[in-house]
Amino acid sequence: MNTQSLGYAVHVSDPMPISVTEPLPNGEGRTFQPISTTLVHGERDAVLVDPPFTAGQIEEVAAWVAAGGKNIIAIVATHGHGDHWFGDNEFAQRFDAPVVATAGTIAVMHGNVQARPFAWDKLWPGQIPDTPVTAVTVPDNALTLEGHDLRLVDVGHTDTEQTSVLHVPDLGLVVAGDVLYNGAHMYIGESAGGGLDAWRGAISTVEALAPRHIVAGHKNKDLDDDATRVIAGTRQYLDSAEAALKECSSATEFFHAMLDRHPDLPYGRTLLWVGAKALYALREPGADPVAASVGAWF
């Protein structure tokens, strides 16, 4: 789409296998979510948001960016989960552009680097490049693209801590990272202790920006970016998950209940299972949140 000289494009990387052989409770093999990468572009320059993290995905998305012929002026990370930024330095070197994020996101990035040997590198061995945290903040969390304002907006806890979205007012666009999902099961494994209410607050913050288009960090590429539908679907999923958590006594029961409630979601069943295992593990006396979160993947 274009509004005068400004537009955006989205590349969705297909789900990848995870190197855990045990199937999901419904018998399926384990695969990761599709990952959305957004290019906000003017006539000459562009900002790249949330590129993916494995070598194969990086090559595919880098070729897509290069084919667009735009000069990349910044690479933006909306939050600290590694699947949305572990590839940033590869893109920064290829396109000679800085990596930009909020202070909160940068703090969570460091935590994900520390978790690499225990989680990420076991799930995708040999597929993730070196990931030094080189992201920097910018004054007022604001960028300018050919005279158009782009702003990183802190929204707090969603599927992890200290997340943000990129707001492009002149396009009516929010690049939402994992604040909003679009046609995929949501990862709620870090939502114990009031996290779902905090997430609802983050959605309200996005809604107050009055977007017309929302690019979700994990989306079904066959679906559009209609903001009203994406917001409503994400809220409905959180409400459904909260009800199921009250009704179900085990992670397996919760997993099947959510599949029954959302038969229209073809993606993200692995993340549904991982989140369920983490949340139900935390119900055990003396549970360690870090151990519960990491152990849920295996």
TALINBEL-V54012 format. One record per backbone hydrogen bond with DSSP energy under -0.5 kcal/mol. NH is the residue of the N-H (numbers start at 1). CO is the residue of the C=O. E is the energy in kcal/mol with one decimal. If there is no record, write none. Layout:
# TALINBEL-V54012
nh = <NH;NH>
co = <CO;CO>
e = <E;E>
This chain:
# TALINBEL-V54012
nh = <3;6;7;8;9;11;13;13;18;19;20;24;27;31;32;35;36;37;38;39;40;40;41;41;42;46;47;48;49;50;55;58;59;60;61;62;63;64;65;66;67;68;68;69;69;70;71;72;73;73;74;75;76;77;78;84;85;86;88;91;92;93;94;95;96;97;98;100;101;106;107;108;109;110;111;112;113;114;115;116;116;118;119;121;122;123;124;127;129;134;136;141;142;143;145;146;148;150;151;152;153;153;154;155;156;158;163;164;165;166;167;167;168;169;171;172;172;173;174;175;176;176;179;182;185;188;191;195;196;198;199;200;201;202;203;204;205;206;207;208;209;210;211;212;213;214;215;216;217;217;220;221;223;227;230;231;232;233;234;235;236;237;238;239;240;241;242;243;244;245;246;247;248;254;255;256;257;258;259;260;261;262;263;265;266;267;272;273;274;275;276;277;278;279;280;281;282;283;284;287;289;292;293;294;295;296;297;298>
co = <6;3;41;1;39;37;11;35;30;123;18;28;24;29;16;13;217;11;49;9;38;47;7;39;45;71;40;74;38;76;127;54;55;56;57;58;59;60;61;62;63;64;65;65;66;65;44;70;46;71;46;98;48;100;76;81;82;82;85;87;88;89;90;91;92;92;73;75;136;102;103;104;105;106;107;108;109;110;111;112;113;115;115;116;119;119;120;124;53;132;99;138;139;150;148;144;145;143;167;141;151;165;152;163;163;160;156;78;153;175;151;165;173;167;168;168;169;168;213;166;174;215;176;218;267;186;188;191;191;194;195;196;197;198;199;200;201;202;203;204;206;207;206;172;172;225;174;214;177;180;182;219;220;212;226;227;228;229;230;231;232;233;234;235;236;237;238;239;240;241;242;243;244;250;251;252;253;254;255;256;257;258;260;262;264;183;268;269;270;271;272;273;274;275;276;277;278;280;281;284;287;288;289;290;291;292;294;295>
e = <-3.8;-2.2;-2.6;-1.0;-2.0;-2.9;-0.6;-3.1;-1.9;-2.1;-2.1;-3.1;-2.7;-0.5;-3.2;-1.7;-2.8;-2.7;-2.0;-2.9;-0.6;-2.6;-2.5;-0.6;-3.2;-2.1;-2.8;-2.4;-3.0;-2.8;-2.5;-2.9;-2.2;-1.9;-2.8;-2.7;-2.0;-1.7;-2.7;-2.7;-2.2;-1.0;-0.8;-0.6;-1.2;-0.6;-2.9;-0.7;-2.8;-0.5;-0.7;-2.6;-3.3;-2.3;-0.5;-1.9;-1.5;-2.9;-2.6;-1.8;-2.9;-2.2;-2.1;-2.5;-0.8;-1.3;-0.6;-3.3;-1.9;-2.2;-1.8;-1.8;-2.3;-1.7;-1.2;-1.9;-2.0;-1.9;-1.3;-0.6;-1.1;-0.8;-1.8;-2.7;-0.8;-2.2;-2.3;-1.8;-0.6;-1.0;-2.3;-2.5;-1.7;-3.1;-2.8;-0.6;-1.9;-2.6;-2.3;-3.3;-0.6;-2.9;-0.6;-2.6;-1.3;-2.6;-2.6;-1.8;-1.7;-2.5;-3.1;-0.6;-3.1;-0.5;-1.8;-0.8;-1.0;-1.9;-2.1;-2.9;-0.9;-2.3;-2.5;-2.0;-2.6;-0.8;-1.8;-0.9;-0.7;-1.9;-2.4;-2.2;-1.9;-1.9;-2.2;-2.0;-1.9;-2.0;-2.8;-2.1;-1.6;-2.0;-0.5;-2.9;-2.7;-2.8;-2.2;-0.7;-3.7;-0.8;-2.7;-0.6;-2.4;-2.2;-2.4;-2.6;-2.1;-2.6;-2.1;-2.4;-2.4;-2.0;-2.2;-2.4;-2.5;-2.8;-2.4;-2.1;-2.3;-2.5;-1.3;-1.5;-2.6;-2.3;-2.6;-2.2;-2.2;-2.4;-1.9;-2.3;-2.0;-1.6;-0.5;-1.5;-0.8;-0.6;-2.1;-2.2;-2.8;-2.4;-2.2;-2.6;-2.1;-2.5;-2.5;-2.0;-1.7;-0.8;-1.5;-1.7;-0.6;-2.6;-2.3;-2.6;-2.5;-1.2;-1.5;-1.5>
